[in-house]
Amino acid sequence: MRNKVVGLLTVFLLLTFVGCKNEVLPKPAGQLRLDYEVAKYATFSNPCPFTFEMNEKAKIKATQNCEFTIHYPKMKATIYLTYKTVNNDIDKLLRDAQKLTYEHVIKADDILEQPFINNDKKVYGMFYRVSGNAATNAQFYATDSVKHFVTGSVYFYAKPNFDSIMPAADYIRNDMQHLIESIQWTQGR
């Protein structure tokens, strides 16, 4: 009888210790929190017929024919700027800029057009906000409709996954918005 009691007591204690474990629950996937400094802007003067303000933290490189790349190394992104002279072909330039944006419609969830008009500086254009897993999430064009035409687009060096790059995408989109708002024509106004 004593062996039965000891056996039952052992089983009871064993079940008590095994059964009292905390239940293991899977933890939700964590997201990296990305915070960026408040942007400070400076005018980028160049020999081309326009100037603009850009984020002081970005690195700019001039290529040929007034084309620029503005790099954001920490965010692994680049803004590509292209300048073209209008030679009675403003309709073609506008169609090309719009076509470039709407090529992303396959992957985009939405494309929001924001017209831009600055009569004082004679700068007119369109800013496109592209939502979803498209290759670019922001593009613009700016023109004076007579001599100057500038396009800009941002690309990340990563597979498009809008949720994971959203903080960086918003930051750079704000920089692009500031860039278009600060464009000034320096020749042939």
Residue pairs with C-beta under 8 A, 6 or more apart in sequence:
31 164
32 164
34 167
34 168
35 167
36 75
36 167
36 168
36 171
37 57
39 55
39 56
39 57
39 171
39 174
39 175
39 178
40 55
40 56
40 57
41 53
41 54
41 55
41 56
41 178
41 182
42 53
42 54
42 56
43 51
43 52
43 53
43 182
44 51
44 52
44 53
44 54
44 60
45 51
46 62
46 66
46 68
48 66
48 83
48 186
49 66
49 83
49 147
49 148
49 185
49 186
49 187
49 188
50 66
50 83
50 148
50 150
50 183
50 184
50 185
50 186
51 182
51 183
51 184
51 186
52 179
52 180
52 182
52 183
52 184
53 178
53 179
53 182
54 60
54 70
54 175
54 179
55 70
55 72
55 175
55 178
57 72
58 70
58 71
58 72
58 79
58 175
59 70
59 71
59 73
60 68
60 69
60 70
60 71
61 68
61 69
61 71
62 68
63 69
65 83
66 82
66 83
67 80
67 81
67 82
67 83
68 80
68 81
69 78
69 79
69 80
69 81
70 78
70 79
70 81
71 77
71 78
72 78
72 79
72 168
72 172
75 156
75 168
75 171
75 172
76 156
76 157
76 158
76 168
77 154
77 155
77 156
77 157
77 168
77 172
78 154
78 155
78 157
79 152
79 153
79 154
79 172
79 175
79 176
79 179
80 152
80 153
80 154
80 155
81 150
81 151
81 152
82 150
82 151
82 152
83 148
83 149
83 150
84 93
84 149
84 150
84 151
85 147
85 148
85 149
86 93
86 143
86 144
86 145
86 146
86 147
86 148
86 149
90 143
90 145
90 149
93 141
93 143
93 149
94 141
94 143
97 126
97 139
97 141
97 151
98 126
100 139
100 151
100 153
101 111
101 128
101 130
101 139
102 111
104 111
104 130
104 134
104 135
104 136
105 111
107 132
107 133
107 134
107 135
107 160
108 130
108 131
108 132
108 133
108 134
109 131
109 132
110 130
110 131
110 132
111 128
111 129
111 130
111 131
112 128
112 129
112 131
113 126
113 127
113 128
114 126
114 127
114 128
114 129
115 125
115 126
115 127
116 123
116 124
116 125
116 126
116 127
116 140
116 142
116 180
116 181
117 123
117 124
118 124
118 181
121 183
121 184
121 185
122 144
122 185
122 189
123 142
123 143
123 144
123 180
123 183
123 184
123 185
124 142
124 143
124 144
124 145
125 140
125 141
125 142
125 143
125 150
125 180
126 140
126 141
127 138
127 139
127 140
127 176
127 177
127 180
128 138
128 139
128 140
129 137
129 138
129 173
130 136
130 137
130 138
130 139
131 137
131 162
132 162
133 160
133 161
133 162
134 160
135 155
135 160
136 153
136 154
136 155
137 154
137 162
137 165
137 169
137 173
138 153
138 154
138 169
138 172
138 173
138 176
139 151
139 152
139 153
139 154
140 151
140 152
140 153
140 176
140 179
140 180
141 149
141 150
141 151
141 152
142 148
142 149
142 150
142 180
142 183
143 149
143 150
144 185
144 189
146 188
147 185
147 187
147 188
148 185
148 188
150 183
152 176
152 179
152 180
154 169
154 172
154 173
154 176
156 165
156 168
156 169
158 164
158 165
162 169
